[in-house]
């Protein structure tokens, strides 16, 4: 139900690309509809490819996702992480 999670990394520095490794979703029913998603908490590993391997990295962006129980509520979450070398 709803839309798949979306990520944007355009505020990052020294990042060629970043890939979120989504775990396999669970199958469950919401209001009689079959759907896929996650319950409780999940860990989302991120692989980062740097532009310059001798410089620090700032990963910054936004993730859009839905949280559903009886209804689905869209969320926008800003995230940021600096990795110093």
N, C-alpha and C positions, 0 to 999 in steps of 0.2 A: 504494500500500500504506500502511496506517497511518491517521493522521489529518492533517488540514490544519493548518498553523501557526496559532496563536491568539495574540492580543496583548491586553494589559490595561494601561490608562494611569491607573488610579485613584490613584496616588501623585503625579500631576502637579499643578502649580500654574499657574494662569492659562492653562489649556488647555481650550478648548471641545471639541475633538476632534483626533485624530491619525490619519492614514491612511498605512499602509505601501503603497507601490507595488511589488507583487511583479512581477518580470520573468516573461515567458512561460516555463513550465517545459519541460524536455526530456523526451522519451519514451525509456524504456529498460527493460530486463528485469532483474529480480532473481529468482533461483531459478526461472526459467521463467515468471514472472508479468510482464505488461506494466504499467508504472506511469509516473507523471509525477514529476519532481523536478529537482534541480539537482546538478551535479557541480562539484567544486572550490569556488571562492569566488564569491559574488554580492554586489552592492551593492544595498541596500534604501533607496531614497529615502523620506523621511517628510515629509508635508505637515502642518503644525501650524496650527490656527486658534485664535488667542488670544481670551480673554474680554475683556481690557482691553489695547488696542494700545499704551498708554503705559507698561505695566509689563513687567518681565522675565518670562521663561518658564522653568519647570523641567519638563522632560519626563522622567517616571520611570515605569517599569512593568516588565512581565514578558512574555517571549515564550516560548511552549511550541512545540517542534518535534521532529521525528524526524531522526536521522542514520542512514542505512542503507548497508550494504555487503553483507555476507552475512546479517546480522540488523539489525533496526531498534532503535535505542536512543533513548528519549525524553530530552529535555533541557529544563530550565527556565532561562532566562537573564534576569537582572535588568539593566536598562539605565537610565542616567540622563544627562541633559545639561541644563546651565543656559545660557541665552542672556540676556546682560545688555544692557540698552539704555542 
